[in-house]
Amino acid sequence: QLQLVESGGGLVQPGGSLRLSCAASGFTLDYYAIGWFRQGPGKEHEGVSCISRSGKTLNYAESVKGRFTLFRDNAKNTVYLEMNSLQPEDTAVYYCAADKTRYADFCTVQSRTNYDYWGQGTQVTVSS
């Protein structure tokens, strides 16, 4: 069974950090671009970041640039989203998704329809 599982969410104070993980089972992440999306309370889905199959292309939403870092560890079949300087507006359920794009250096979070597999999400709450 093909599955993505997110972990690493939790409660953190403003200015704190979390590292989210997106682990795959049943398939190899090497062949997929990986995107992270989030949905905050009362908000629409927002694309946060993505990394291409090759790892050469990284894209970040303006709201997280300079604070979030996305990287992949193919040996562990896992992609990580390092989140620093967290603010209350980062509170959301975070989802990872896999896009079996044919293009090794391509990724986008402009559209969710590109993505073939989705995890169940992990809650991140930023509050004092």
C-alpha positions as CSV (number, residue, x, y, z in Angstrom):
1,Q,0.0,0.0,0.0
2,L,1.4,3.4,-1.0
3,Q,1.4,5.7,1.9
4,L,2.8,9.0,3.1
5,V,3.1,9.7,6.8
6,E,3.8,13.0,8.4
7,S,5.2,13.4,11.9
8,G,6.9,16.0,14.0
9,G,4.0,18.4,14.6
10,G,3.2,19.8,18.0
11,L,2.8,22.8,20.2
12,V,5.6,25.4,20.1
13,Q,6.0,28.9,21.4
14,P,6.4,31.8,19.0
15,G,10.0,32.0,17.8
16,G,10.4,28.3,18.3
17,S,11.3,25.5,15.8
18,L,10.0,22.2,14.6
19,R,11.1,19.7,12.1
20,L,8.4,17.9,10.2
21,S,9.0,14.5,8.5
22,C,7.3,13.0,5.5
23,A,8.1,9.3,5.2
24,A,7.0,7.1,2.4
25,S,6.0,3.4,2.5
26,G,5.3,1.2,-0.4
27,F,7.1,3.4,-2.9
28,T,10.4,5.2,-3.3
29,L,10.4,9.0,-2.9
30,D,13.4,9.3,-5.3
31,Y,10.9,9.3,-8.2
32,Y,8.7,12.0,-6.9
33,A,8.7,15.7,-6.3
34,I,7.5,16.4,-2.8
35,G,5.3,19.3,-1.7
36,W,4.2,20.6,1.7
37,F,0.8,22.3,2.1
38,R,-1.0,23.6,5.1
39,Q,-4.5,24.6,6.1
40,G,-4.9,26.9,9.1
41,P,-8.2,27.4,11.0
42,G,-10.6,29.2,8.8
43,K,-8.1,29.4,6.0
44,E,-7.8,27.9,2.5
45,H,-5.1,25.4,1.7
46,E,-1.7,27.1,1.1
47,G,1.3,25.7,-0.7
48,V,4.3,26.0,1.6
49,S,7.3,24.5,-0.1
50,C,8.4,21.8,-2.6
51,I,11.5,20.0,-3.7
52,S,12.1,18.4,-7.1
53,R,13.0,14.8,-7.7
54,S,16.6,15.8,-8.3
55,G,16.7,18.1,-5.2
56,K,18.0,20.9,-7.4
57,T,14.8,22.9,-7.4
58,L,13.3,24.3,-4.2
59,N,10.3,26.6,-4.0
60,Y,9.0,28.4,-0.9
61,A,5.9,30.5,-0.3
62,E,6.8,34.1,0.4
63,S,5.3,33.8,3.9
64,V,7.9,31.2,4.9
65,K,11.0,32.2,2.9
66,G,14.0,32.5,5.1
67,R,12.4,30.6,7.9
68,F,11.6,27.2,6.5
69,T,14.0,24.8,4.8
70,L,13.0,21.7,2.9
71,F,15.4,18.8,2.2
72,R,15.3,15.2,1.3
73,D,17.1,12.1,2.5
74,N,16.6,9.5,-0.1
75,A,18.5,6.9,1.9
76,K,15.8,7.2,4.6
77,N,13.0,7.7,2.0
78,T,12.0,10.8,3.9
79,V,11.6,14.5,3.2
80,Y,12.0,17.0,6.0
81,L,10.6,20.5,6.6
82,E,12.7,22.5,9.0
83,M,10.6,25.3,10.4
84,N,12.3,28.1,12.4
85,S,11.1,31.4,13.8
86,L,7.5,30.1,14.0
87,Q,4.7,32.5,14.4
88,P,1.0,32.1,15.4
89,E,0.0,32.5,11.8
90,D,2.0,29.3,11.0
91,T,-0.6,27.3,13.0
92,A,-2.1,24.8,10.7
93,V,-2.4,21.2,9.7
94,Y,0.6,20.4,7.5
95,Y,0.4,17.9,4.7
96,C,3.0,16.4,2.5
97,A,2.3,15.2,-1.0
98,A,4.1,13.3,-3.8
99,D,4.0,14.3,-7.5
100,K,5.2,11.6,-9.9
101,T,6.4,14.3,-12.4
102,R,8.5,13.3,-15.4
103,Y,10.6,16.3,-14.9
104,A,13.5,15.8,-12.5
105,D,14.0,19.5,-11.8
106,F,10.4,20.6,-11.5
107,C,8.2,21.2,-8.6
108,T,5.4,23.6,-7.8
109,V,2.9,24.3,-5.0
110,Q,0.8,26.5,-7.1
111,S,-1.6,23.6,-7.7
112,R,-2.6,20.7,-5.6
113,T,-3.9,18.7,-8.5
114,N,-0.3,17.9,-9.6
115,Y,0.1,15.6,-6.6
116,D,-0.7,11.9,-6.7
117,Y,-0.4,10.9,-3.0
118,W,-1.2,12.7,0.2
119,G,-0.5,12.1,3.8
120,Q,-3.0,12.5,6.6
121,G,-1.4,15.7,8.0
122,T,0.2,16.7,11.3
123,Q,-0.9,19.6,13.5
124,V,1.4,22.5,14.2
125,T,0.2,25.0,16.8
126,V,2.2,28.1,17.6
127,S,1.1,29.7,20.8
128,S,2.4,31.2,24.0
